[in-house]
Amino acid sequence: MRVLTYLIILFYMVSCKKEAEIKPVVKSVDTTYTSTFSFNQPSNFPSPHYTFYKNSLTQKGFELGRYLFYDPILSLDSSISCSTCHAQQHGFADHNIPLSKGVDKKFGTRNAPALMNLAWSTSFMWDGGVNHIEVQPLVPLTSEHELGETMANLVIKLNKNSFYKKKFKEAFGVETITDQKLLHALAQFTSMLISSNAKYDQVIAGKTSFTPQEQQGYELFKAKCANCHTEPLFTDYSFRNTGLESNFKDIGRERVTQDPADRGKFKVPTLRNVEFTYPYMHDGRLFNLEQVLAFKSSGIQDSPNLDPSLKNGLNLSKEEQQAIIAFLKTLSDYTFIGNPMYAEPVIK
């Protein structure tokens, strides 16, 4: 099923123009959130990859996506929603569990990734099997281990729902709900999940300063970790074999590319809000940051595709590990996980 979904996504993307080549088309409209509603690029962030080309951002479109994100109507048996596995208080990751439970009590095989700053992402999923934010929801919506629906049945359900008929008409001016408009609405919500107000950002802006331990951790991070977890997004969006094991049960990126050189490679995750998004790694095997730093220091397992930067481990002392953890906690954005704009809406 997932292979078929990837093929559908690849077919869709053949006709898409490269997002980075398109200037943003963003509408400013009256809103209860701010005086104008728009995509606000943080000053220390690069230009986003997603630019709302042919999906102009509006308050109504965003609100519709927010309703859909939190509504179990999207699942086969109306038992779970997108938010079931992507909770705001956990940085839009799951509720600190390794694997998420979908419909029919089926568990997935990979840890639910955190959702933030997705407009800058060039690919999605741990293996990068999706390369566009507008079609990314196809995988969880149709996976038998997640929401378990079909797009055809979703469209039927939504068109029978008077609330959504009204909301889609307000957002897109359509009388009939289509799968494309469903995906557009979800993209408008998820692309606006921007986290950029952690202590780190305040330091960069010159509004505060690190403690001595945080500063030590920052210097160590830049020397040992920033090659993959690049500032300010704290990922370079590459795929790397980080030495979790020598014989991978999950072959990772190779499943998409069919290239043995990609065996055991997974997408480098952002470290923003990492304090809230445990457990870690693609299968959630490491429960806390102490375990992650200990593994990176002395637990790396060699394999043919191991990332060269990890061949000898990071060789960090306990004190250095704690300093890096102190720095990583400066990436915690409490305004993001508490922002009412992203919270579950009340249907009126």
ROSEGU-45560 format. One line per 2 residues: number of its first residue (from 1); for each residue x, y, z of C-alpha. Coordinates in steps of 0.2 Angstrom, whole numbers, padded with zeros to 4 digits. Layout:
N
NUM) X/Y/Z  ...
This chain:
348
1) 0000/0000/0000  0014/0012/0004
3) 0023/0008/-0012  0007/0013/-0021
5) 0005/0029/-0012  0023/0034/-0016
7) 0020/0030/-0034  0004/0042/-0034
9) 0014/0055/-0025  0028/0054/-0038
11) 0016/0055/-0052  0008/0071/-0044
13) 0025/0079/-0042  0030/0077/-0060
15) 0018/0091/-0065  0024/0103/-0050
17) 0036/0117/-0052  0050/0118/-0040
19) 0043/0127/-0025  0060/0137/-0022
21) 0058/0145/-0039  0041/0153/-0035
23) 0039/0169/-0024  0026/0167/-0010
25) 0008/0171/-0014  0001/0175/0003
27) -0016/0184/0006  -0018/0196/0020
29) -0035/0195/0028  -0044/0200/0044
31) -0041/0188/0057  -0044/0185/0076
33) -0026/0180/0078  -0017/0196/0071
35) -0022/0212/0062  -0016/0203/0046
37) -0015/0184/0043  0001/0179/0033
39) 0016/0168/0033  0029/0177/0044
41) 0046/0171/0040  0057/0172/0056
43) 0071/0185/0053  0085/0172/0057
45) 0077/0158/0045  0082/0156/0027
47) 0068/0157/0013  0055/0143/0015
49) 0054/0129/0002  0035/0129/0002
51) 0028/0145/-0005  0009/0142/-0006
53) 0010/0142/-0025  -0008/0138/-0032
55) -0013/0137/-0013  -0014/0155/-0007
57) -0014/0156/0012  -0030/0163/0020
59) -0037/0163/0037  -0051/0152/0032
61) -0040/0140/0023  -0029/0139/0039
63) -0044/0137/0050  -0051/0123/0039
65) -0034/0114/0040  -0034/0115/0059
67) -0052/0108/0060  -0047/0093/0049
69) -0030/0090/0058  -0040/0088/0075
71) -0055/0078/0068  -0056/0059/0069
73) -0068/0060/0054  -0052/0057/0043
75) -0049/0040/0050  -0058/0024/0044
77) -0068/0021/0060  -0068/0040/0066
79) -0057/0034/0081  -0041/0044/0078
81) -0036/0061/0070  -0019/0068/0065
83) -0017/0075/0082  -0018/0058/0090
85) 0000/0055/0085  0005/0073/0084
87) 0001/0082/0100  0005/0101/0102
89) 0012/0099/0120  0025/0087/0113
91) 0030/0098/0098  0017/0089/0087
93) 0026/0072/0090  0017/0058/0099
95) 0014/0056/0117  0032/0051/0121
97) 0029/0033/0115  0040/0024/0102
99) 0027/0018/0090  0010/0025/0087
101) -0007/0015/0087  -0018/0017/0072
103) -0035/0011/0067  -0039/-0007/0072
105) -0026/-0006/0086  -0012/-0008/0073
107) 0005/-0001/0077  0016/0008/0065
109) 0034/0004/0063  0042/0021/0065
111) 0042/0034/0078  0030/0048/0074
113) 0040/0063/0068  0038/0081/0076
115) 0029/0093/0065  0036/0111/0065
117) 0044/0122/0052  0038/0111/0038
119) 0038/0125/0025  0057/0123/0025
121) 0057/0104/0023  0062/0097/0006
123) 0056/0080/0010  0045/0071/0022
125) 0044/0054/0031  0059/0046/0039
127) 0065/0039/0022  0060/0055/0012
129) 0047/0045/0002  0037/0061/0000
131) 0044/0077/-0007  0029/0089/-0006
133) 0020/0095/0009  0003/0095/0000
135) 0004/0077/-0003  0012/0071/0013
137) -0005/0067/0021  -0009/0054/0008
139) 0003/0042/0018  -0005/0043/0035
141) -0022/0045/0028  -0022/0029/0018
143) -0010/0018/0028  -0018/0003/0036
145) -0007/0006/0051  -0012/0024/0053
147) -0029/0032/0048  -0033/0018/0036
149) -0045/0027/0025  -0046/0029/0006
151) -0046/0046/-0002  -0062/0042/-0011
153) -0071/0038/0004  -0065/0053/0013
155) -0072/0064/0000  -0088/0056/0001
157) -0089/0058/0020  -0084/0076/0019
159) -0097/0080/0006  -0110/0073/0017
161) -0105/0084/0031  -0114/0100/0032
163) -0101/0108/0043  -0087/0104/0031
165) -0097/0109/0016  -0099/0126/0023
167) -0080/0127/0028  -0074/0122/0011
169) -0085/0134/0003  -0079/0148/0014
171) -0061/0143/0012  -0060/0139/-0007
173) -0077/0144/-0014  -0081/0126/-0020
175) -0098/0118/-0019  -0090/0101/-0020
177) -0076/0095/-0009  -0061/0087/-0018
179) -0046/0077/-0012  -0035/0091/-0018
181) -0044/0105/-0008  -0043/0093/0007
183) -0024/0092/0005  -0023/0111/0002
185) -0031/0114/0018  -0020/0103/0028
187) -0005/0110/0020  -0010/0128/0025
189) -0012/0123/0043  0004/0112/0044
191) 0015/0125/0035  0011/0138/0048
193) 0017/0127/0063  0032/0139/0065
195) 0044/0137/0080  0056/0151/0081
197) 0055/0158/0099  0066/0147/0110
199) 0079/0154/0121  0092/0151/0107
201) 0082/0163/0096  0082/0176/0110
203) 0101/0174/0112  0104/0175/0093
205) 0093/0191/0093  0104/0198/0107
207) 0090/0199/0120  0097/0187/0132
209) 0112/0176/0135  0117/0158/0138
211) 0122/0151/0155  0141/0146/0156
213) 0135/0128/0154  0124/0132/0139
215) 0137/0141/0131  0149/0127/0133
217) 0136/0115/0126  0134/0127/0111
219) 0152/0127/0107  0153/0108/0108
221) 0137/0107/0098  0144/0118/0084
223) 0160/0107/0084  0152/0090/0085
225) 0134/0090/0079  0131/0105/0068
227) 0137/0096/0052  0120/0087/0052
229) 0109/0098/0063  0113/0114/0055
231) 0107/0131/0062  0094/0139/0063
233) 0083/0125/0058  0094/0112/0066
235) 0093/0100/0052  0101/0099/0035
237) 0087/0088/0028  0100/0075/0023
239) 0099/0056/0026  0112/0048/0036
241) 0116/0031/0044  0120/0035/0062
243) 0126/0018/0067  0111/0012/0077
245) 0115/-0006/0071  0125/-0015/0058
247) 0111/-0026/0051  0095/-0014/0049
249) 0078/-0022/0050  0071/-0006/0043
251) 0082/-0002/0028  0077/0016/0028
253) 0081/0027/0013  0085/0012/0002
255) 0066/0008/0002  0063/0023/-0008
257) 0079/0024/-0019  0082/0006/-0021
259) 0100/0010/-0019  0110/-0001/-0007
261) 0121/0014/-0003  0106/0021/0006
263) 0103/0006/0018  0101/0012/0036
265) 0100/0030/0031  0086/0040/0039
267) 0081/0059/0038  0091/0070/0050
269) 0077/0077/0062  0076/0094/0068
271) 0082/0097/0086  0070/0111/0089
273) 0059/0107/0104  0069/0090/0106
275) 0066/0091/0125  0047/0088/0121
277) 0048/0075/0107  0056/0060/0115
279) 0059/0045/0112  0072/0047/0099
281) 0078/0039/0083  0067/0032/0069
283) 0060/0018/0080  0060/0028/0096
285) 0073/0016/0104  0081/0029/0114
287) 0070/0037/0128  0080/0052/0134
289) 0094/0064/0129  0106/0056/0140
291) 0104/0040/0131  0106/0049/0114
293) 0122/0057/0119  0129/0042/0127
295) 0125/0032/0111  0133/0045/0100
297) 0149/0045/0111  0152/0027/0113
299) 0138/0016/0106  0140/0018/0087
301) 0139/0002/0077  0150/0001/0061
303) 0142/-0003/0045  0147/0000/0026
305) 0135/0015/0025  0139/0023/0042
307) 0141/0042/0041  0159/0046/0040
309) 0157/0060/0054  0152/0046/0066
311) 0166/0033/0062  0175/0036/0079
313) 0159/0042/0089  0159/0059/0096
315) 0170/0055/0111  0161/0066/0124
317) 0164/0066/0142  0150/0065/0154
319) 0152/0083/0158  0152/0088/0139
321) 0136/0077/0136  0127/0087/0150
323) 0133/0103/0143  0126/0099/0126
325) 0110/0093/0134  0109/0110/0143
327) 0111/0119/0126  0098/0108/0117
329) 0085/0113/0130  0088/0131/0125
331) 0079/0125/0109  0063/0122/0118
333) 0049/0134/0112  0036/0136/0125
335) 0026/0149/0115  0025/0136/0101
337) 0018/0121/0112  0006/0133/0120
339) 0001/0144/0105  -0019/0144/0105
341) -0018/0147/0086  -0012/0129/0084
343) -0023/0121/0098  -0038/0110/0095
345) -0052/0121/0089  -0070/0121/0096
347) -0083/0118/0082  -0095/0132/0082
